Amino acid sequence: MAETGVCLQDIYKARRTIAGQVRHTPLVSSPALSKIAGTNVRLKLETMQETGSFKLRGATNALAGLSPEERAQGVVGVSTGNHGRGVAHAAKALGVKAILCMSELVPQVKVDGIRALGAEARIIGRSQDEAQVEADRLVAEEGMVFVSPFDDPRVIAGQGTIGLELLEDLPDIDTVLVPLSGGGLISGIALALKTASPGIRVIGICMDRGAAMVESLAAGKPVEVEELPTLADSLGGGIGMDNRYTLEMVGRLVDDTVLLSEEQIAAGMAHAFHQERLVVEGGGSVGIGALIAGLAPNLGDKVAVVVSGRNVDTKRLAEIVGAG
Ligand SMILES: *Cc1c(COP(=O)(O)O)cnc(C)c1O
C-alpha cells in the first residue's frame, strides 16, 4: 500500500476540529511507577475525557467530517463500548441518529453509557464479528454511514492529537507506551511522534488473549482470532479482514509490542487504584501493567504511558483492587 491516507497535517486539522469538545488531558508524573521502572514515568490521563476514554477524539473528528447528506442518514458503529460512547456523544452534539452494534461481551456500564447519550445500543452475538454483520446490514439496507472504531483516516487523525499534546507537554519524550487493539490509537500517536523525531520509541501493549494485531503483523496480513473474555475488554476483537490503514501503519511506525497476561493487567488496575488513586479499566491499564511486569525495556529517560480509559463496572473493579 503506497498511500496511508493519514499525514501530520490531518492531525493538526483534527485538533482544530475537535477543540472545545475534547479535552487536552493532563500528563502527570508518577513517583511510584518512576521508582518501579527506574526512570521518569508520566501518565497521560485519557480517563479524564468526558466519555471516559480517548475514543471521543476520533469519533468527534470522524462525525465532523460527514457531509450533510451523510448526517441525515445517521451513523452506525461496532464497538467494545468506548468507541460507541464517543460516537454517541459526537452524534448527540450534531443531532445525528446513531446505532451501536455490540456483542454480549461488552460490560453493562458501557452499554448504559451509550444509551444515556440517546443512541441506540444493539446487543448481537458473542463477538465483534457478529455485531459487524448487523452493522453491515444497516449500511446496506438503510443507508446508514459506518464509522470504524480504528480503521478510518479521520479516526486515526483524531487519536493522533494525543501525540501533539505529548510533544507539547513533554518535548524531550523518549518512549511512549500505548494500549493496542485495532491500532487507531497507536497509529495516530506514532505518526505524530515519529514525524517529530524518528528516535522516539513507540511500544504497543496488548493482552495475550487474542492479540489480533500482533498475530496479523507476524503473518503480514489480517488474522482472525478467537474473542475471549478478558479484563481488557476494550482491547478485544479483530483488526478487520479488509484492514486498510492500521496494519500498515503499525508495521511501519511501532517499534515493539508487548503481551500481558490477565494477572499482569489486574496488577496494572490495582496499582492505578491504590498507588495513583485512579479508576482505570483493564484496557487502559496495560501500559502500567507492562512497567510493573518489567516487560518494556529500553525506555530511556522520559516515558509517557497512555492511560486510555476508565469505563469499568465498579463491582468488577472492587473485586480486582480488593485482591490487590
Ligand atoms: C479502543 C481502546 C483501546 C485500543 O485502541 P485501538 O485504536 O483499537 O488500538 C485502548 N484502550 C481503550 C480504553 C479503548 O477503548
The ligand as an ORCA input file, in Angstrom:
! r2SCAN-3c Opt
* xyz 0 1
  C     -10.330      1.152     21.916
  C      -9.471      1.193     23.123
  C      -8.096      0.890     23.053
  C      -7.422      0.407     21.791
  O      -7.492      1.333     20.737
  P      -7.230      0.839     19.231
  O      -7.310      2.076     18.416
  O      -8.315     -0.146     18.899
  O      -5.903      0.179     19.199
  C      -7.355      1.011     24.205
  N      -7.904      1.391     25.389
  C      -9.207      1.687     25.495
  C      -9.752      2.088     26.821
  C     -10.046      1.605     24.365
  O     -11.338      1.895     24.485
*
